[in-house]
Amino acid sequence: MQMLASWGKRRGASPAAGAPNRARFEELFLRHYPLVHGILRRLLRSTEEVEDAAQEVFLRLYRQETLPVDDDGVRRWLARVATNVGLNALRSDRRQAARLQRNATLEAAGEPARAAGEDPATAALAGEEADLVQRALDGMAERARACLLLRNGGLSYAEVALALDVAPGSVGTILARAERDFRRRYLELSGGQPSGASQELSGSKR
């Protein structure tokens, strides 16, 4: 994997005294990369952001002085770090995203519509809906937003609990509150008009 071959070149990576050796690191990387990538893919917008964030997670692993001895402990550690790195990335680009999201969404919606001969007004409405969904998500507390995105991205309750470092039994409560919060924010922004995408995220279609 290209990332494994190049990770050590990033910012002069050097292992801490108690960090895993190269062979152990490669073993952990290959075993747990799908988990880390899956969490980040559900939190971030682009493939480039996901890959950059995944590199950051494994760089932290390489530099970590102490790690859990058992594999489940390492998995929990990586899930927590991946979630934190993903949320930090969302925080850092939120201002820029707020400025650019509307134009980017409308442009993306317009291209396939034009190619397929779709009514431009329909494409514009789809772009506005996506913009409202993103704005509603941006206003939510980070844990609630992460829970909503991870669960709707296909993670099981157990995997969401692992990523958020919470008890599996509490995920349902966190998710229900997040869905209500998202639904309220979306309806405030849309003037009380729900949409297909908003209903899917808020659990109204389940």
N, C-alpha and C positions, 0 to 999 in steps of 0.2 A: 504494500500500500504506500502510495507516494507520501502521505503524511507521516508515516512511521519512518521513512527514509530521511525526511527533512526536518523533523521536529527539533533535533538537537542543535540545528543551526539558528534557531529562533532566539534572539536576544541573549546569545552566549550561554545557553543552558548548561548548568553544571550541577551534578547531584549533591545533595546535602550528605552529611556524614552517615546518617542512618537510612538514607533513601534506598530504594530498590536498585540492584545492579542492572546492567543492561539486559541480560537475559531475562531476569524477573520482570523488568519493565515491559519488554516486548511481549511476554506472556500475558501480563495484565492488560496491555493495550489491545491485543487481539481478542482477548476474552470479553472485555467490557466496552470496547468501542461502540458496538451496536446500541447498548443502553445509553451511553453518553450522547451519541448522535441522535437517537430517537427523542430524547428529552429536549435537546436544543432545537431540533427541527420543528417541534411543536411550539416553541417559544419565539423563534426568530423568523425574519421575513425572507431572507435570501440564503442560497446555498453558500455563498461566500462568507456571510456572517456565521453560519453554522460551523463551517470548517475552521474559521478563525477562533471561534469560541471553544471548539473541541481541542484545538491545539493548546489553548490556554489551560484547559482542564488537565490535560495530560502533562503539560509542563509543570503544573503545580504538583501533580503526582510524583514526577521525577525528582522534584526538589523537596518533597515532604520528608522530614526527618523520621517521623514515626507513623506507622500505618497499622491498622488492625491486622492481626495474624491470620485470621480466617478469611476466606474468600467472600463470605456474605458481608463481613465488616467492610472490606474494600469496596464492594458493590454499593453499600449504603453511603460510604464516604464519597465515592465518585458521583452518585446520584445527587447528593446534597450540593457538591461543588458545581456540578453541571447546571443545576437549577439556579444557584447564586450567580454564576457567570452569565447565564442567559438573562436573568433579571437585570444585572448590571448593564449588559449591552442594551437592553430595552430602555433603561433609564438614560443612558448616554445619548441615544439617538432620538429620544422622544420629541425634543424640541424641533429638531430638523424634520422628523417625520410629520409633525403637525403642520409644518409649512409646506411640505411637498406632497403629502398624501393625496390631497384632493386632485391636483393636476395629474399626478402619476396614475391614479386609479381611473380617472376619466379617459386618459390617453390609452391605457391598457384595454379598457372596455370598448373604446371606439375602434381600435384596429381590427379585431375579429368581426365586429359588427359591420364595418365598411366592406371587409372582404366577403362577408356572407350576404351583403345587401340588406342588412337589418336596419330597421328604422333608427336613425341617430337618437331620437328621443328615448327609445327603449334602452339603448346603450347608456345614455346619460343617467337614466334612473338607476340602472344597475351600479354605475359608478358612485352615485350619491349614496346608495344603500351601503356599499362597501365602506365608504367614508364614515358613515354614521356608526357602523359596527366598530370600526377602528377607534373612533373617538370615544365611544362608550367603554370599550376595553381599556383605553388609556386612562380613563378616570377612576378605574377600580384600584383597590388595594392590591399590592403585588402578589400576595399569597392567593387571594381569591382569583385574580386574573390567571395566575399560573395553573391553579387547580382546574379552572374552566377550560383553558386551552389544552392542557395535558389530557384531561378526560375526553374532551370532544375530538382530540387528535388520535384517540384509539387506545390510550393506556388504560390498563385495568385499575381497579381501586387499589390493589396491592402495589402496583407500579407508581401510581400517583402518591401514595403514602410514602413510598421509598424516596421519591424525588423531593417531596416537601418535608421529609423528616417528621411525620406525624403518625399517630396510631392509625392502622387501617380502618378501625371502626369509626374514626372521626371524619373520614373523607366524605361520606355521604352528607353529613351536616355542613361541612365547609362548602361542598359543591352546591347544595340546595341554597345556601345563603348567597353564593356567588351568582347563581342563576337569577335569583330574585333581584340582586343588585344590578346585574347587567340589564335585565328586562326593564327595570325602572329607569336607568340611565338612557337606554335606547329610546324608550317612549317619550322621555323628556326632550331628547334631541330631535325626534321625528314628529313631534306634535301629536303624539298618541297613536301613530300609525305603525303597527308591527309589520315585519317583513319575513319572508321565508328564512333568510339567513339568521335574523335575530331570534326567531322562534326556535331554530335548530340549536343555537348556542344557549338559549335560556331554558331549554328543556321542554318547551311548550308542545313540541311534536313527538315527545317520547311518552 
